Amino acid sequence: MSTTMRVPDLADVLFACDLQPSADPTPDQVRQAIHDRLGACSGSHEFCAAYVAQEAGDHPETYTDRMHWALDAVTRAYADYRLAA
């Protein structure tokens, strides 16, 4: 993984994945889900950011909880990596 990815960028990617907070994914599962989603999007997190924006508008009642989960999961999953906040 590139060390230039920022936590919010990775959280957007995770938010757009099928992985669910209720599954209590491990850090390895979080990293794999992000890797797979980025691969499906040709390495561009911008597609995921657009999806997140759409979901925030369509489902504001669930957006905040899911984004908090995504930010926390990314922070834990990449604790040993150098990421920008």
SVG drawing of the C-alpha trace seen along z (x, -y; Angstrom):
<svg xmlns="http://www.w3.org/2000/svg" viewBox="-32 -15 37 26">
<polyline fill="none" stroke="black" stroke-width="0.4" points="0.0,0.0 1.2,-3.5 2.2,-5.6 0.6,-8.6 -2.9,-7.4 -4.7,-9.4 -6.9,-7.9 -10.0,-9.7 -9.3,-8.4 -9.0,-4.8 -12.1,-5.2 -14.0,-6.3 -12.8,-3.1 -13.8,-0.9 -17.2,-2.7 -17.8,-1.7 -16.9,2.0 -19.4,4.7 -17.7,5.3 -20.1,4.6 -19.3,3.4 -21.5,6.1 -19.0,8.7 -16.4,7.3 -13.7,7.6 -10.1,8.1 -7.4,5.6 -6.4,8.1 -9.9,8.3 -10.2,4.5 -6.9,4.2 -8.0,6.9 -11.4,5.3 -9.7,1.9 -7.1,3.6 -9.9,5.4 -12.0,2.3 -9.1,0.2 -8.3,2.9 -11.8,2.8 -11.6,-0.9 -8.2,-0.9 -6.5,-2.2 -8.6,-5.4 -10.3,-6.3 -12.3,-9.1 -14.9,-6.7 -15.4,-5.6 -15.6,-9.2 -18.4,-9.9 -20.3,-6.8 -19.8,-8.0 -21.2,-11.4 -24.2,-9.8 -24.9,-7.6 -24.6,-10.6 -27.3,-12.3 -29.5,-9.3 -29.1,-7.8 -28.0,-10.5 -29.4,-8.5 -26.8,-5.7 -23.9,-7.6 -22.4,-9.0 -22.2,-5.6 -20.7,-3.9 -18.2,-6.6 -17.1,-6.6 -16.7,-2.8 -14.7,-3.1 -12.4,-5.7 -11.8,-3.7 -11.3,-0.4 -8.8,-2.1 -6.9,-3.6 -6.6,-0.2 -5.9,1.8 -3.1,-0.5 -1.6,-1.3 1.8,-0.1 1.8,-2.1 2.7,-5.7 -0.6,-7.5 -1.5,-11.1 -4.4,-12.1"/>
</svg>
